[in-house]
């Protein structure tokens, strides 16, 4: 399995997700987890998808709770697959 993780948000939650992905790399040798691509709230998600290294794009939303719905709608519009939200 090859995934390309994207993290939306740069706070503590995003960094905790990045550390979790680092841990997964060490315990799941069959998974190819590409380096994280960080996305700020202002970045267009369509452009971020173009930066993928070829793995399945996985979006981790790590922004304030009140912004989750808006972020999910933006991700869907940008063609992140629903099962990866």
JOUR-V129799 format. One record per residue. N is the residue number from 0. SS is DSSP state (H for helix, E for strand, L for the rest). PSI is psi as a letter, one per 30 degrees, with the letter a starting at -180 (999 if undefined). NEAR is the number of other ideal C-beta (glycine too) atoms within 12 Angstrom. Layout:
n=N ss=SS psi=PSI near=NEAR
n=N ss=SS psi=PSI near=NEAR
//
This chain:
n=0 ss=L psi=k near=15
n=1 ss=E psi=k near=18
n=2 ss=E psi=l near=28
n=3 ss=E psi=j near=30
n=4 ss=E psi=k near=38
n=5 ss=E psi=k near=42
n=6 ss=E psi=k near=34
n=7 ss=E psi=j near=38
n=8 ss=L psi=k near=29
n=9 ss=L psi=g near=21
n=10 ss=L psi=a near=19
n=11 ss=H psi=e near=14
n=12 ss=H psi=e near=21
n=13 ss=H psi=e near=28
n=14 ss=H psi=e near=18
n=15 ss=H psi=e near=18
n=16 ss=H psi=e near=28
n=17 ss=H psi=e near=26
n=18 ss=H psi=e near=19
n=19 ss=H psi=e near=21
n=20 ss=H psi=e near=30
n=21 ss=H psi=e near=17
n=22 ss=H psi=e near=14
n=23 ss=H psi=e near=22
n=24 ss=H psi=e near=22
n=25 ss=H psi=f near=12
n=26 ss=H psi=f near=12
n=27 ss=L psi=i near=16
n=28 ss=L psi=f near=10
n=29 ss=L psi=f near=11
n=30 ss=L psi=k near=20
n=31 ss=E psi=j near=19
n=32 ss=E psi=j near=29
n=33 ss=L psi=l near=23
n=34 ss=L psi=k near=19
n=35 ss=L psi=k near=35
n=36 ss=E psi=j near=30
n=37 ss=E psi=k near=24
n=38 ss=E psi=k near=35
n=39 ss=L psi=l near=20
n=40 ss=L psi=f near=24
n=41 ss=L psi=f near=13
n=42 ss=L psi=k near=24
n=43 ss=L psi=k near=18
n=44 ss=H psi=f near=31
n=45 ss=H psi=e near=19
n=46 ss=H psi=e near=17
n=47 ss=H psi=e near=29
n=48 ss=H psi=e near=28
n=49 ss=L psi=f near=18
n=50 ss=L psi=f near=22
n=51 ss=L psi=k near=28
n=52 ss=L psi=g near=19
n=53 ss=L psi=f near=13
n=54 ss=L psi=l near=23
n=55 ss=E psi=k near=22
n=56 ss=E psi=k near=33
n=57 ss=E psi=k near=31
n=58 ss=E psi=k near=38
n=59 ss=E psi=k near=35
n=60 ss=E psi=j near=33
n=61 ss=L psi=h near=31
n=62 ss=L psi=l near=30
n=63 ss=L psi=k near=17
n=64 ss=H psi=e near=12
n=65 ss=H psi=f near=10
n=66 ss=H psi=f near=19
n=67 ss=H psi=e near=21
n=68 ss=H psi=e near=15
n=69 ss=H psi=e near=18
n=70 ss=H psi=e near=30
n=71 ss=H psi=e near=21
n=72 ss=H psi=e near=16
n=73 ss=H psi=e near=29
n=74 ss=H psi=e near=33
n=75 ss=H psi=e near=20
n=76 ss=H psi=e near=16
n=77 ss=L psi=g near=26
n=78 ss=L psi=g near=20
n=79 ss=L psi=k near=30
n=80 ss=L psi=k near=15
n=81 ss=H psi=e near=12
n=82 ss=H psi=f near=11
n=83 ss=H psi=g near=23
n=84 ss=L psi=999 near=24
//
